[in-house]
Amino acid sequence: MEVCKAGGMSIRVHPILILLFAVYALAGQLVQVTIIFALVTGHELAHIAIAKAQGVRVTAMELSPIGGTAQCEDTFEGRRWLESSIALAGPTLNMMLLFAAQVLRWQGIWAGTAAEDFIRVNFWLAAFNLIPVLPLDGGRIVRALACGAFGFVRTTRVLAWMGCYLGVLAGAAALYLWWNRGLTVEPVWLSLLAVFFWLAGRKEIFAARIVFLRQLTRKKEELNRQGMMGAKWLTVRAQTPLVRIVEEFVPDRYAFVVLDQPQFAPEKVFTETEIVEGLFREGIHYTLGKLGS
């Protein structure tokens, strides 16, 4: 739900965060939920600040129970240093705020329940977001570092499914607490978190190929602009479908595909552009052998 616009950027709030705010307010914990909302906003603004500092154009920000997501005109997913640095910005800010608040407590400048809640929320926002599943920051860091070896689409799917399973665990924990303690804030919060993780994980899975195709189109522009790019070589059998090959491509390296030929047959090499054009022209199940015939 869009709430306002600032600096040319649309600011939205996820419905589950609104429900979470209402649950805490009805439970008489308005101060705690206000702190959570403020720190979630700061967490996401830290991501956006680092993204903009590296030239990424951000068009929208959506706040969610575990931080938020930014919509960008540029593709940065899977690019090792860019995505990992943007993902680390949020947890880093939370840890900095945690240590600053703790110092104020040690000096006797800030004390009481509000200070304790501020420190606790910052700790859990940082620690929780570093769990290596999508859509959390930890999952984005792992994807940025691992997709070069395993491919962007495959890595995204694995980490997103892990995020869905984390949602299932949160749902199971909510049912356990509900059964043993009754309807309190904790099981309601875990239930909302379970729904969020399942929906967000499925969204990452379905969007993986679309995001990756955007990356491929941008990669050619980047290659033309920079004049050079690292290369990735793949040796592929003739019966391999083109879609399987494309899933091995990575955002920050240009791929060359060698067709595995019988002994003494002349070697055939395809560029990434030829593979992608063949996929669009012939379909995802068209094989490399047919493309080379």
N, C-alpha and C positions, 0 to 999 in steps of 0.2 A: 504494500500500500504506500503510495507516494505521499509524503507529508510536506515537502517543500523543495525549493531549488536554491542552490548556493554556488556562486562562482561558475555558473554554466553546468553544474552537476546536479542531477536529480537525486534526492535523498529519500529512500524508502525504508519502511519498517516491516519486517517479516511478521505475518499474523500470529505466529507462535510466540514471538517475543511480546506482542501485545497481550496475549493470553497469560503469559508468564507474569507480566507486570500486574495484571488484574488479580491473579492468584495470590501473589505476595501482598498486594494492597489489601485484599479481603482478609488475609491472615494477620493484618496489623503490622506488617513488615515493610512499610512504605519507604523508610530510610534505606534499608538494605537493597530494595529493588531500584531505588534511585541511584545508589552507588553502582549497582550492576549496569544500569543503563548508561551512565556516564562513562564507565570504564570500557564497556563494549564499544561505545562511540569513539573513544580515544584510541582503542585498539585498532579499529578499522581506519581511522584517520592516519595512523602511523603507516599502515600498508600503503595508503594512497599517496602520502607524502614521499615515500621512497620510490613508488612507481613513477610519480611525476618528475622526481629529481633525475630519473633515468630516461626521461623522454616518452613515457607511456601516457597516452591520452585517456583519461578516465571520464566517462560520461555519466555514470550513476553509481550510487552506493546503497546497498541494502543491509540493514542491521538485523542480525539474527541472534539467537540465544548464546551462540558460542563465538561471536565476533561479528562477521559480516562478509559480504562479497562485493567486489567492485566489478562493474561492467566497463570494459575498455575497448577503444577502437583498434588498438594494436594487440597483436598476439604475443604473449610472453610465456604462456604455459609450456613447460618442458625445456625452456632455455636455461641451462644450468645455473649460471650466476644470477641472471635476472630474476627468475621465479623464486629461487631460494632466498635471495636477499629481500625481496618483497615479502615473502612469507615469514621471514624471521623478524621483520620490523614490529609486528604486533606483540608477540611474546616478549621481545626485548624491551619495549616500552613498559609493559606490565611489570617486568622484573625491576626496571629502573624506579618506577613509582613505588614498588614494594620496599626496596632498600631505602629510598628517600623517606618514606613514612616510618620505617623502623628506626632510622636515625633520629627523627623527630621524637619518637617515643623514648628512645634512650636518653635524649636530652631533656625530657620532661616537658617538651613544648606542645605535644599533641598526645592525648591519652583518651581513654574511655572506649565505649562500644563502637563508635563510628570509626575510630582509628583501627580497631581490631578487625572490623568488617572490611575496611578498605584494604588492609594487608591480605586478609584471607581471600577476598574476591580476586585481587591481582594475582595471587599465587595460583589459584585454580584456573583462572583464565590462561595464564602462561603455560602451566603444566598440562592442562587438558588439551589445549590447542596443539601441543607438540606430540600428541599421540599420532603415530604414523599411519593414518587412514585419511581418505578423502571424505568430506570436504575440509578437513582440518588443516592447519598450517603445516603440521608435521607430515601429513600426506603429500602436500605440495612440495615440500623440501625433498622428500624421498623420490617423488616423481621426477623432479628436476635432475637429481643425481643419478637415477637408475634408468631413465628412458633411453639414454644413449646405448645401454647394453641390451635392453629388452624391448625397445620400441615404445613410442608414446601411447598408442591405443591400448596395447596389452597392459602396460604398467598402470594406466588410468583405470582400466576395468578391474584389475586385481585390487588396487587400493580403494576404489569406490565400493566394491563388494564387501571389503573388510569394514568400511564405514556402515554399510547396511547391517552387517552382522553385529557391529557395536550397538546399533539401534535396537536390534533384537535383544541383546543382553540388557540394555537399559530398560526395555519393556518388561523383561523377566524380573529384573530387580524391582521395578515399580509394582508388579503384581505381588511379589513376596512382601514388600513393605506394607502394601495395602491390606494384605491378608493378616499380617501380624500386628500392625499399628493403627489400622484404620485409615480414613481419608485425611491425611495430613499434607503439608506442603511438599515433602520429599517425594512421595509416590506420584503426585500430580506433576511435579517438575520433571521427574524421570520419564513419565508417560509422554509429555510434550517433547522431551529430548529424543525419545525413541522415534516418534513420528517424524521429527525434523531430520534425523539421520537417515531414516529409510527413504524419505522423499528426496533429500539432497544427494544421497548416494546414487539413487536411480537416475536422477537428473544428470549427474556426472557421467554415468555409463552411456546414456543415450546421446549425450552431447560430444562424446570423445571424438568420434569420426568427423563431426562437423567442425569442431575446433581444429582438428588436425588438418583438414582440407584447407581451412583458412590459413594455417601456417604454411602449407605448401605453396599457396599462391603468393604469400608475402615473401617467402624465401627467395624466389626468383628476383623480386624487386631488390631485396637486400644484397643478393649476389651481384646484380648489376651496379648497385650503388657503391659497394665496397671494393669490387673488383676481384675478390678472392673469398674462399670459404673452405673450411676443413672438409675432408671427404670421408665417406664410409663405403667400404667395398663389401659386397655380398656375393656369394656363389650359390646359385639356385638351380634346382633340377627343373627339367622341362615341364613336368606335370604340375608344378606349383601354381595355384591361382594368383592373379595379379593382386587381389585384395590382401592376400597373405604377405606378399612382398611389401606392399605399401605400409602395412602395419609395422614393419621393421624400420621404416624411415624415422629420422629424428629431426627436431626443429633446427638445430644449429650446425648440421653437417649435410653436405650434398652427397647423394648416394649414386654409386655405380654398381650395376648388377651384371655379374658374369654368368652366362648360361653354361651349365655343366654339360659338356659335350662328350660323346664317345671318344675313345682314345684316337689320337692323330687327327681329329676333326678340327677345323679352324675355330679359334675362340671368338665368341660373340659377346660384346659388351653393350649394355643398354644404360642410358642415362636415366636419372630420376624423372626428368621431364617426359621421356619417352614412355616410361612405365605408367605414369599418371595419365597421360594422354590416351594410352592404350586402354586403361581401365575405364575412362569416361566414354571412349568410343565403342569398345567391344563388350563391356560389362565386367562385373567384379569376379565372375567365375572363369573368365578367359585365362588360359594358361600362358606361361612365359614361352613355352615351346611353340605354340601357335603364333604368338607375337613375333617370334624370330624366324618363322618359316616364309 
